[in-house]
């Protein structure tokens, strides 16, 4: 595990901004692939190594809308940093249906 940078989370955050003479804040830290600044106090990997796993999420048996997390109704995908995430197929399908409808309505 890489050494933890010294300082409080606030100090670490403030070290990654520059403030111009007009008071505007400019992020100098990590920028994600969508152009947004990213700031992490602890990464998921560090939390797991420290014993602070996301066990409460893995124990959940239903999505927030009440659909079951089972083999038939769950997508499992992996992020670029190796995390495995679950997504309810019913909720995903509903979201895609709404997205397609909005797309079709915007072309009218």
N, C-alpha and C positions, 0 to 999 in steps of 0.2 A: 504494500500500500504506500502511495507517495506520502511524504511528510505533509502534515496539515499546516497551512500558512498561519503565521502568528497574527493575532489580532481578533477583535470581536467581529461578528458579522457586519455591524455597522461600519467599522473601520475598513473592513475588506471591501464593502460596497463603495464607500466614499473614495477609496483608492482607485476605483475604476471609472470615475467621472471627472470631467473637466468643466469648470463653470466659466463662461465667457464674461466680459465686462457688463453685459446686459442682463446677467442672471440666468441665461439659458444653460441647461445641463447637457453635456455631450458624453455619451457612453463610450468608454475606451476599452471595455472588457470584451468578452466573447460575444460574437454575433452569430445567430443561427442561420440556417439556409434560407429562411424567409426574411432575413434582414432585421430580426428583433434581437435586442440585447438580452443576454441570458446571465443569470447570477445564481449560483448554487452555494448553499452553506455546507450541505453534505450531499454527496451523490448517493443514489440507490445502492450502489456497490459498497460504499463506505458504511451506510446504515446496516446493510446485511452483515458485513464483517463485524460490526460493533454489536450485533445481536438485536438490532432494532428493525427486524424484517417487517415486510408488509403482510405479515401473516393474517391480519384481520381481513385483508382483501382476498387472500386465497381461500379463506374459510367461508366467504360469502357464497351462497348457493343460488341466489337470484340477482338479476340486474336491478337497477333502481326502479324500473317500471314493473317488477314482479315476475318477469319471465325467468324460467329456470336456466342456470348455467349447467348444461349437460352436453354430451357429445353432439347431439343432433341440433342444438340451438346455440352453439358457441364457436366463434372464430377464435383461433389462437394465432397471433402473429408476433413476430420478433422485430424489435426496433434495431436501428443501426448500432446501438451500444450493447446489444445482446439481451435486453430485457424481453420477457415473454408477457404479452398483454392479451386480455380476453375482451371480446366484444359480442354482445347478444345479436344473433342473426335477425331476430324479429325487429329489434330496434334499428339495426342497420338497414334492413329492407325498408322500413317506414321512413327513415331519414332519406334514403335514396329516392323513394317515391315522391316525397315532398320536394326534394331538390330538382327532380325532373319536371315536376308540375310547375314550379317557379320558373324554371328555364323556359318551358314551353309558353308560359304566360308572358314572359318578358319579350318573346319574339312576336307577340300579337300586336 
